[in-house]
Amino acid sequence: MKIDFEVKPSFKKMNHKSKSIFIGSCFSDDIAKKFLEGGLDALSNPMGTLFHPLAIANLFNEVEVESTCFQRGDVWFSWLASGVIYAMNKEELVHKIEALKKELIQSVKEADFLFITFGTAFGYRLSSSGQLVANCHKMPLNQFEKELTEVEEMVSVWKNLIHKINVLNPNIHIVFTISPVRHIKDGVHENNISKSHLFCLIHQLKGDYFPSYEIVNDELRDYRFFKEDMVHPNEQAIGYVWSKFRFAFMDISANLLIDEVLQVRQMLDHSILYPESIESSKFINKLSQKKEAISKILPNIKW
C-alpha cells in the first residue's frame, strides 16, 4: 500500500519571468538544476552548499568577513562558505565573499521566491570564538565544539532575518523545506532528533512549507529511490519531487513552456546516425525551428 502525500498548491504561482533563489542543502541545488533545465531563472547557493540554519542565516546578515578567513596550507577559506569558495590570498577571498554577499542581497531585492532548505540542526562552533561555521574545511576537530542547536536560538535568528528580508523585498515569497537526506554520520537516532528540531523551527516561523522530506521518506519510501549511499535521493526521486513542485508552484503557461524546453533538450541529446539523410535533415530543421521559437520567448536560455 502506498501513501500519497498531498501537496497543497501555492497561493502564489511562478512563470518564466519569475526570479527564484535556492539556498541550503544539496537538495536546493538539485531542484535549482531542474529550474535551469526548464529555462527558469534561478540563483543557487552562491556560497556553496550549506546545511545548518544559523550558517545559512549568516549569508544574509552583516558579518565582518576578514575575521572569518583562515589559511590551510597555501589556500585561504572562510568559515562563512563551503570549500568551493577559496582564494590563494586573504585579500582576494575577502573581495570574493563580499561580492557574493552583495550579489545575494541584490538578488533578494529582485526575487519573487526564496526557497530555503535546512539540512541539519547539528553544528560546529569554533572553540576560539564561538562562531558557528558553515564548513569545517577539514581542519582538526579539536578546534570545534559540536552542538545540537536549540530550537529557540534558531527561531530568534530566523524571525529577525525574515523581517530583514521582508524590508528588502515586501513581495518576496519565502518557502521552507527540509532536506530528505539523512545525516547518518551523526547517528540514525541523532539524525531524527536533528530533523525534529528543524521541523519545530519551521513550525514556529509559521512560514510556507514544501514537504520534500515527506515525499521522499514517507511517500516514495523505498531504497530504489536512493543512490548507492542509501541516504541521497537518486534522479528518479528528484524527478518525482520536481513533478510535485511544478504542481505546487508553476502556473499553466510555465508548465507548458517547461515541457517544450525539455523536449528540445531531449532532441539535442538525440544521436544522429546518418546526418546526410533526408530524415536527419528534417529532424535538424525541426530542432532549429523549436530552439529559435523558444529563444524568442526566453532570450537568456542556455542550450
C-alpha positions as CSV (number, residue, x, y, z in Angstrom):
1,M,0.0,0.0,0.0
2,K,1.4,3.4,-1.0
3,I,1.0,6.6,0.9
4,D,0.0,9.5,-1.4
5,F,1.3,12.7,0.2
6,E,-0.9,15.6,-0.7
7,V,1.0,18.8,-1.7
8,K,-1.1,21.9,-1.5
9,P,-0.8,24.3,-4.4
10,S,0.9,27.6,-3.5
11,F,-1.3,30.7,-3.4
12,K,1.5,32.5,-5.4
13,K,2.4,30.9,-8.8
14,M,5.5,31.4,-10.9
15,N,6.3,31.6,-14.6
16,H,9.4,32.1,-16.7
17,K,9.5,35.8,-15.8
18,S,9.8,34.9,-12.1
19,K,13.2,35.1,-10.3
20,S,13.9,32.4,-7.7
21,I,16.7,31.9,-5.1
22,F,17.7,28.5,-3.7
23,I,19.8,28.4,-0.5
24,G,20.7,25.5,1.7
25,S,21.5,21.8,1.4
26,C,22.4,19.9,-1.8
27,F,18.7,19.3,-2.3
28,S,18.4,23.0,-3.1
29,D,20.9,22.5,-5.9
30,D,19.0,19.5,-7.2
31,I,15.8,21.5,-7.6
32,A,17.6,24.6,-8.9
33,K,19.2,22.4,-11.6
34,K,15.7,21.4,-12.7
35,F,14.7,25.1,-12.9
36,L,17.6,25.8,-15.2
37,E,16.9,22.8,-17.3
38,G,13.4,24.1,-17.7
39,G,14.5,27.5,-18.8
40,L,13.6,29.2,-15.5
41,D,15.6,31.9,-13.7
42,A,17.3,30.6,-10.5
43,L,20.3,31.5,-8.3
44,S,21.6,28.6,-6.3
45,N,23.9,28.6,-3.3
46,P,26.4,31.3,-4.3
47,M,28.5,30.4,-1.2
48,G,28.2,26.7,-1.9
49,T,26.1,24.0,-0.1
50,L,25.1,24.9,3.4
51,F,23.2,22.7,5.9
52,H,22.7,24.5,9.3
53,P,20.0,27.2,9.8
54,L,22.5,29.6,11.5
55,A,25.1,29.1,8.8
56,I,22.5,29.9,6.2
57,A,21.3,33.0,8.1
58,N,24.9,34.3,8.1
59,L,24.8,34.7,4.4
60,F,22.2,37.4,4.7
61,N,23.4,39.1,7.8
62,E,26.2,41.7,8.1
63,V,29.4,39.9,9.0
64,E,32.9,41.2,9.2
65,V,34.3,38.9,6.5
66,E,38.0,39.3,7.1
67,S,37.7,37.8,10.6
68,T,36.2,34.7,9.1
69,C,39.1,33.9,6.8
70,F,41.9,31.5,7.5
71,Q,44.7,29.7,5.8
72,R,45.0,25.9,5.3
73,G,48.3,25.2,3.6
74,D,48.6,27.8,0.9
75,V,44.9,28.1,0.3
76,W,42.5,30.6,2.0
77,F,39.0,29.7,3.1
78,S,36.1,31.3,5.1
79,W,34.0,29.9,7.9
80,L,31.0,31.6,6.1
81,A,31.2,29.4,3.0
82,S,31.8,25.9,1.7
83,G,35.0,24.7,0.3
84,V,34.1,25.7,-3.3
85,I,34.8,29.3,-2.2
86,Y,38.5,29.8,-1.8
87,A,41.4,32.0,-2.9
88,M,45.2,32.0,-2.9
89,N,45.4,35.1,-0.7
90,K,43.3,36.7,2.0
91,E,42.5,39.9,0.2
92,E,41.2,38.1,-2.9
93,L,39.0,35.9,-0.7
94,V,37.5,38.8,1.3
95,H,36.7,40.6,-2.0
96,K,35.2,37.4,-3.5
97,I,32.9,36.8,-0.5
98,E,31.9,40.4,-0.1
99,A,30.9,40.5,-3.8
100,L,28.9,37.2,-3.4
101,K,27.1,38.6,-0.4
102,K,26.3,41.8,-2.3
103,E,25.0,39.8,-5.2
104,L,22.8,37.7,-2.9
105,I,21.3,40.8,-1.3
106,Q,20.6,42.4,-4.7
107,S,19.0,39.1,-5.8
108,V,16.8,39.1,-2.7
109,K,15.6,42.6,-3.6
110,E,14.6,41.4,-7.1
111,A,13.4,37.9,-6.4
112,D,9.8,36.6,-6.4
113,F,10.7,33.4,-4.5
114,L,13.2,32.4,-1.9
115,F,13.5,28.7,-1.2
116,I,15.4,27.7,2.0
117,T,16.3,24.1,2.6
118,F,17.6,23.1,6.1
119,G,19.7,20.0,6.3
120,T,20.7,19.5,10.0
121,A,20.5,21.2,13.4
122,F,23.9,19.8,14.3
123,G,26.6,22.4,14.0
124,Y,30.2,23.1,14.8
125,R,31.4,26.2,16.7
126,L,35.0,27.4,16.8
127,S,36.3,26.9,20.3
128,S,38.3,30.1,20.0
129,S,35.4,32.4,19.1
130,G,32.1,30.5,19.5
131,Q,31.3,31.2,15.8
132,L,29.1,28.5,14.2
133,V,30.9,27.6,11.0
134,A,29.4,26.8,7.6
135,N,32.0,24.1,7.0
136,C,34.9,22.7,9.0
137,H,37.1,22.7,5.9
138,K,39.0,19.5,7.1
139,M,40.5,21.4,10.0
140,P,41.4,19.4,13.2
141,L,38.2,18.6,15.1
142,N,39.8,19.7,18.4
143,Q,39.3,23.3,17.1
144,F,35.5,22.9,17.3
145,E,32.7,22.1,19.6
146,K,29.8,20.1,18.2
147,E,26.3,21.0,19.2
148,L,22.7,20.3,18.6
149,T,21.4,23.9,18.3
150,E,18.4,24.7,20.4
151,V,15.2,25.5,18.5
152,E,14.7,28.7,20.4
153,E,18.0,30.2,19.2
154,M,17.3,29.3,15.6
155,V,13.8,30.7,15.8
156,S,15.1,34.0,17.2
157,V,17.7,34.4,14.5
158,W,15.3,33.5,11.7
159,K,12.5,35.7,12.9
160,N,14.8,38.7,12.7
161,L,16.2,37.6,9.3
162,I,12.7,37.1,7.8
163,H,11.8,40.7,9.0
164,K,15.0,42.0,7.4
165,I,14.3,40.1,4.1
166,N,10.7,41.4,4.0
167,V,12.0,45.0,4.5
168,L,14.4,44.5,1.5
169,N,11.6,43.0,-0.6
170,P,8.0,43.0,0.8
171,N,6.8,41.0,-2.2
172,I,9.2,38.0,-1.9
173,H,7.6,34.7,-1.1
174,I,9.7,32.6,1.3
175,V,9.3,28.9,1.2
176,F,11.0,26.5,3.7
177,T,11.7,22.8,3.1
178,I,13.7,20.1,4.9
179,S,16.3,18.1,3.1
180,P,15.2,14.4,2.7
181,V,18.9,13.5,3.1
182,R,19.5,11.7,6.4
183,H,22.8,12.7,8.1
184,I,23.5,9.2,9.4
185,K,27.1,10.1,10.3
186,D,25.6,11.8,13.3
187,G,23.7,8.5,14.0
188,V,20.3,7.4,12.9
189,H,18.6,8.4,16.1
190,E,20.5,11.6,16.4
191,N,19.5,12.5,12.8
192,N,15.9,12.1,13.7
193,I,16.3,14.4,16.7
194,S,18.1,16.9,14.4
195,K,15.3,16.8,11.8
196,S,12.7,17.3,14.6
197,H,14.5,20.5,15.6
198,L,14.2,21.7,12.0
199,F,10.5,20.8,11.8
200,C,9.9,22.7,15.1
201,L,11.8,25.7,13.7
202,I,9.7,25.9,10.6
203,H,6.5,25.4,12.5
204,Q,7.3,28.2,14.9
205,L,8.2,30.5,12.0
206,K,4.8,29.9,10.5
207,G,6.3,30.0,7.0
208,D,5.2,28.4,3.8
209,Y,6.4,24.8,3.6
210,F,7.1,22.4,0.8
211,P,7.2,18.7,2.0
212,S,10.3,17.4,0.1
213,Y,11.3,15.3,3.2
214,E,7.9,13.7,3.5
215,I,7.6,13.0,-0.3
216,V,10.9,11.1,-0.3
217,N,10.9,9.4,3.0
218,D,7.1,8.7,3.5
219,E,5.6,8.6,0.1
220,L,8.4,7.0,-2.0
221,R,9.8,5.2,1.0
222,D,11.9,2.7,-0.8
223,Y,15.7,2.2,-1.2
224,R,15.3,2.0,-5.0
225,F,14.8,5.8,-4.9
226,F,18.2,6.4,-3.3
227,K,21.8,6.5,-4.5
228,E,24.3,3.8,-3.5
229,D,24.9,5.5,-0.2
230,M,21.3,4.9,0.7
231,V,20.8,8.5,2.0
232,H,20.8,10.7,-1.1
233,P,17.7,10.7,-3.4
234,N,18.5,9.4,-6.9
235,E,17.4,11.1,-10.1
236,Q,14.1,9.2,-10.2
237,A,13.3,10.5,-6.7
238,I,14.4,14.0,-7.6
239,G,12.3,13.9,-10.7
240,Y,9.2,12.8,-8.7
241,V,9.7,15.6,-6.2
242,W,10.1,18.1,-9.1
243,S,6.8,17.0,-10.6
244,K,5.1,17.7,-7.2
245,F,7.0,21.0,-7.1
246,R,5.8,22.0,-10.5
247,F,2.2,21.3,-9.5
248,A,2.5,23.4,-6.3
249,F,4.3,26.5,-7.8
250,M,4.1,26.7,-11.6
251,D,1.2,28.3,-13.4
252,I,-0.2,26.5,-16.5
253,S,1.9,28.6,-19.0
254,A,5.1,27.8,-17.1
255,N,4.5,24.1,-17.1
256,L,3.7,24.1,-20.8
257,L,6.8,26.0,-21.6
258,I,9.0,23.8,-19.4
259,D,7.7,20.8,-21.4
260,E,8.7,22.4,-24.6
261,V,12.2,23.3,-23.4
262,L,12.7,19.8,-22.1
263,Q,11.5,18.4,-25.4
264,V,14.2,20.4,-27.2
265,R,16.9,19.3,-24.7
266,Q,15.8,15.7,-25.4
267,M,16.2,16.3,-29.1
268,L,19.6,17.8,-28.6
269,D,20.7,14.6,-26.8
270,H,19.5,12.5,-29.8
271,S,22.3,10.9,-31.7
272,I,22.1,11.5,-35.5
273,L,23.4,8.3,-37.2
274,Y,23.0,9.4,-40.8
275,P,23.4,13.2,-41.0
276,E,23.3,13.2,-44.8
277,S,19.9,11.6,-44.9
278,I,16.6,13.4,-45.7
279,E,15.2,12.2,-42.4
280,S,18.1,13.7,-40.4
281,S,17.8,16.9,-42.3
282,K,14.1,17.2,-41.4
283,F,15.0,16.5,-37.8
284,I,17.7,19.1,-37.7
285,N,15.4,21.7,-39.3
286,K,12.7,20.9,-36.8
287,L,15.1,21.2,-33.9
288,S,16.4,24.5,-35.2
289,Q,12.9,25.9,-35.5
290,K,11.9,24.9,-32.0
291,K,15.1,26.3,-30.5
292,E,14.5,29.6,-32.3
293,A,10.9,29.8,-31.2
294,I,11.7,29.2,-27.6
295,S,14.7,31.6,-27.7
296,K,12.4,34.4,-28.7
297,I,10.4,33.8,-25.6
298,L,13.4,33.1,-23.4
299,P,16.3,35.1,-24.8
300,N,18.6,34.2,-21.9
301,I,18.2,30.4,-22.2
302,K,21.4,28.4,-22.4
303,W,21.2,25.3,-24.5
